[in-house]
Amino acid sequence: MKRMLTAALVGAFVSGFVPVSSAQACDGNCPKGKVPHAEAPRAATPRREAPSQGPADAKVTVEVWSDFECPFCSKGSATLKQLREKYGDRIRVVFRHSPLPFHENARLAASASMAAAEQGRFWEYHDALFQQQKELDRASLVKLAKKLKLDVERFERTLDSGAYNNYLDAEVVEARQRGVAGTPTFFINDTPLVGARPVEQFVEAIDAELAR
């Protein structure tokens, strides 16, 4: 049986997918919206090609839907680091892209992270992006690639080619289908957690899954 936490969920579907803010999801500049019908996000098996850490057969999968320009996603990223340190290979962490349309550089940053993933450096680039959230324009993304000693020519070709446009489009569609309406949204196996919540809530959910 799925265990749903009682925290309020954010999101709305108004003429399609309209993300809205809450105290703990997205940020203070998110547009407000009416919420005619809010449902708990639905868990699913993460797509195989999504960036991940930890063994694929781990008993617990922590899936995060995130936006590199969202301050609360940065807090959520720090929480994931704590969980990896605590649980190691007992959990698998999977990153999913949910670049919100009102964040000007979020989608470009998502593409850049996948260009870094091509070179096996997704998580390093991911961490660095969250450390420089106010510098996500193209020049800053390329500068970061140089700093991390990526193959910059290859990185720029990938970024400029739009190679990951279809990948990111599919992410947006899946997020909508699964009711992921705010960032960050996490799944601890079947249990959704929406927003940058205290690490203790994640530990409680993970421990319960490990004890099954």
Secondary structure, DSSP 4 states (H G I P E B T S, - for coil): ------SPP---BSSSB-----SSSS-TTSPP---S--------PPPTTS-EES-TT-SEEEEEEE-TT-HHHHHHHHHHHHHHHHHGGGEEEEEEE---TTSTTHHHHHHHHHHHHTTT-HHHHHHHHHHTTT--SHHHHHHHHHHTT--HHHHHHHHHHTTTHHHHHHHHHHHHHTT--SSSEEEETTEEEESS--HHHHHHHHHHHHT-
